[in-house]
Amino acid sequence: MSASPRVIPSYSLRHRVAETLREAIATGRFRTGERLLEGELTGVDRTCVREALRQLESEGLVTSMPNRGPIVTPIGLAEGRDIYDVRIMLEGLAARLFATRATPAQLEDVAATVAEPESICSAALTDPTRPRARMVEVHAILAALHARDEESASVGCTMHVRRSAAAAPAELEHVQAAASGGSST
């Protein structure tokens, strides 16, 4: 007697497209305020893409703009503060745990990422001093991780996120101005 085949739940194509777009927004592939052109999003039927965009709109990730179409919903100042508050707590804890639990290979992976300046400086749009400051902060965190100094790693990460949070309102204003076709200067 043969075992019955495993039943694997199948998701609709719309669900898979929505999940792919949701992940692209969450990982920053599509930035806040960025226009989402249906024909350029995936290789599937436009009707399916429209349905997925409506789903994401109901979740608050996408906003339909008159005469522009769907865009990634801009983050307001209150939401931004909430996000940074959570990041401060989580990233400080993550650094503390990573300092004591990371394998040498994991530490080398982090060091390799830090060696790529664009991974550190990619979002510093309006403050010309922030990219250099970010590099100094991240290198200090890396040194603490290599020293297995959990307190310094945690404090360094927390301060790094706090400094990013302080710069965020100006960055948000810049991004929103660019998304609306205006200028922040």
N, C-alpha and C positions, 0 to 999 in steps of 0.2 A: 504494500500500500504506500502511495506517495504522499508526502506532506502537502498540505494545501499551500498555494502560493501566498506570499505576504501581500497584504493589501497596502499599497502606498497611496495616501490621499493625494489627489491631483488638484492643483489650484488652477483657477482660470488664468488665461493669458493676461487679462486685465489685472488680476491680483499680482502676477509676477512682474508686470510692467510697473505697477504702483510700488512694489517692493524695491525694484531696481532704482526708480526715481527717488524714493524715500532715502535709500542708502546714499545715493549721489548727493542729495541735499545735506544729509547728516555728516558726510565726510568732507564737505566743502567743494566737491566737484562743480556744483552749481552754487553760486554765492547769493547772499541775500540781495533781493532786488533784481536779480538776473532774469531776463526774459527767457521763457521756455518755449522754443519754437517746436510745434508738434512734429513737423516733418524731419527735424534733425535729432529728435530724442532717441528713437529706436528704429529698428528695421521692421517694425510690425505695423499693422493697419492703423491708420489715423483715428478711426472710431475707437479702437481699443486704447490708444494713447489719451484721447479726450476723456474716456471713462476713468482712466487711471488718474488723470489730472483733477477731475471732479472729486474723486475719492480723497486725493491729497488736499484739495481745497476744503473739504468737509473736516479734515484733520487740522487745518490751520497752517499747513506747510506751503500752500500755494494760494495766491490771490489773483483773481481775474481783474485786470485793469481795462477800463474802457479805451478803445483805440490802440491798445498795446498787446492785449492777450494775457496769458498766464505768466506770472513772475513768482520767484521764490519770495515768500512773505518776509518783509523786513522785520527785524527784531527791534522792539522798542527798548527804551532805556530801562524800564522796570524789569522786563524779561532778561535783558543783558546783565543787570545787577544780580538777578537771581542765579543766572548761569554761572557768573563768576564766583558767587558765594559758594555754590556747590563745588566748583572746580578747586577753590582754595582748600576746602576740606578734603576732597578726594585726592587731589594731586599731592598734598602734603603727606597724607597717609600712604599713598602709593610709593612715594619716594622713600619714606621710612622703611616700608616693607621690602622694597627692591634693594635697598642698601644692604640688608642683612640676608636676603634670600636669593638674589640673582646669581646665576652661574657665571663663570668667567666668559662663556660664549655670549650670554645675554648682555653682559657689560660691554663686550666688544661690539655687539650690534648697536648699542646706544652710542658708543664712541664713534662708530662709522656714520651714524645719522648726524651727529653733532658736527662731524667733519664737513658736512655739506651745508655751506652758509645759507643757501636758499631755504633749507628746512627750518632755519631759525628766524630768518628775516622776512619771510614771505608776506606777512600781513601788516608790516609797519609802513603805512601809507602816508601819513601826514606829519609825523614827527621825525625829522631827519636824524636825531640822536638815538632814537629807539633801537634801530638795528644793531648798533655797536653795543648798547647797553644790554640788549638781549643776549648777544654772543658772550659777553662777560658773565652774565647771570647763569647761562646754560653751562658754560665751562666750569664755573664754580660748583654747580650741582654735580656735574660729571666727576669732578675731583673728589667731592664728598662721597659719591657712590663708589668710586674706586678705593677710597680709604675705608669703606664700610662704616662710615660715620652717619648713622641714621638720623641723628638730631640735626646735623648740618644740612644733610640732604633734604629733610623735611622743611626746615626753616628756609633754605634756599628756594625750594619749589614754591612754598607759600608766598614768599616775597616776590618771586618772579610773576606769579599769577596776580598778586595785588598790584604790581606795577603795570601789568597789562590791563588790569581792570581800570586803573586810573587813566590810561590812555584810550580806553575803549569808547567813551562818548565822542571824542573827536574823530576816531576812526569810523564810528557808526554814522556820524553826520556826513563824513566824506563819502562813504559807500551809498548812503541814501541820496545824496546830491547827484552822484554819478548815475545811479539807477533811474533818477527822475529826469536825467538829461541836463541837469544844472551843473553848477560849479560851486565848490565849497570855499573858493577864494574870492 
